[in-house]
Amino acid sequence: MSDPAFYSCARCPAYCCSYAHIPVNERDLRRLARGHGISIEKARKNFTKRGDDETPRVMRHRDDEIFESTCIFLDPETRGCTTYESRPTACRQYPGTVRCGYYDFLASERGRFDEDDLVITAWIADTDDEDEDDD
């Protein structure tokens, strides 16, 4: 029996799909290729891009009206995954606990503002580029 989940992906605008680095491993590439009826190399080229040392391959993104950018497989209208059956392991395991921090925050704010469809967005500012105080 699985643990209960205290969140509903159906009531979320897909915040997890906006993560800049959604890791993709070789098994994920095979699953994506099989699910789309293409070669592994074509899946690698079309669906992923180079990441960093920690996550060498990550899902490609596209512009998004809510979260600046999201995974290329997120349907912008339904906010659902268009490749759900072949989605990467990271997506299958998210959030990895019985609670989702974004969903808890969103549910709280929706209750506070009494708006069931409220969406909270946030971008992390790059503070390294800000001017330092002149002496």
N, C-alpha and C positions, 0 to 999 in steps of 0.2 A: 504494500500500500504506500502510495506517495504522500509526501507532506502536503498539508493544505497550503494554498496560495492566498495571500491577503492583498491581492491586486487583480486588476482586470485589464489585460492588454486591449480588449475591445473598447475600453473607456479611456484609452490613452492615445495621444497624437503621434505615437511611435518615437518617443525621445531616444530610445536605445539605438535607433537607426541613424541618429545624427552623430554618433560617436565618430570621431575622425579616423580612428584606427579600429576597424572591425577585422580582426585577424582571420586569415584564410590559410589553412594548411593543405598538404597534398591530398589528403582524404577528402577535404571539402571541395577541392578542385575536381576530383574524380566524380563526386556526387553532383556538382553543378554541371559538369560536362554531360554526364549521363542524363540528368534531368532536362537538359536543353537539346540533347541529341547532337552534340558537337564534340570535337576533340578536346583533350585536356589543355593543349596549347592554345586553342582558340578561346576556351573558357578563361585561361590565365590572362590572355591579352584583352579580351572584351570585358571581363567582369572585375578584374583586380588590377592593382598597381603596386609599385614598390612602396614599402613602408619604411621602417627604420630597423635598427639592430635588434630591437626587442620583438618586433612584428614585421618580418621581412616582406610579407604579402598581405595586403588589406583590400577590402572591397572598394570599388570605385564609387564616387559620389556624383550627384547632380544637384543643381540648385533646388531649393525648397522654400516655399513661401512662409513656413512657420519656423524652421530651424536653420536657416541660411543654406545648409546642404545636408543631404541624407544619402543613404545607400541607394544605388541605382535601381534596386528592386522594390523600393517602397512606392506603392501606388499613391500619388498625391491626393487623389479624391477619397479613397476608402481608408487610407492610412494603414493598409495591410500589405503584407509581403506577397509579391507576385511570384516568388519562387519558393514558397513555404516548404514544400516537400523536399527540396534540395538545398535549403538554406545551410550556411556554415555552422560548425559546432558552437562557436561563440554565441550565435543567435539561439540555438537550441537550448543552451544552458543558462541563458540570461533570465533573471538576474543572479542566479546561483544561490538564492536564499528564498525563504517564504515571503519576504517583503521586497518591494521595489521602492527605493527612496524617492524617485521622481513621482511615482504614483501616489505615495503617501502625501507628499508635498502638494501635488495637484488636487487630490481629494480634499485636503484641508482648505486650500484656497477656494475651491469650488463651493465648499460649505460656507466659508466665511463671507464670500461675495454673493452667495445664493444664486450661482450661475452654473448649471450642469455642464455647459459646453465651454467653460473658461479654459484657455490654454495659456500656460506660462512659458515664455521663452527667455533664454539668457545666452549671452555670448561672453566668453572669457576675454577680458581686455588684455592686450599686450602692454603691460606697464613698463617694459624695458625701453620702449621708444619715447617715453615721456621725458620732457626736459627736466633736468635736475635743477635744484635751486642754485642760482648763481651766487657766489660768495662776494 
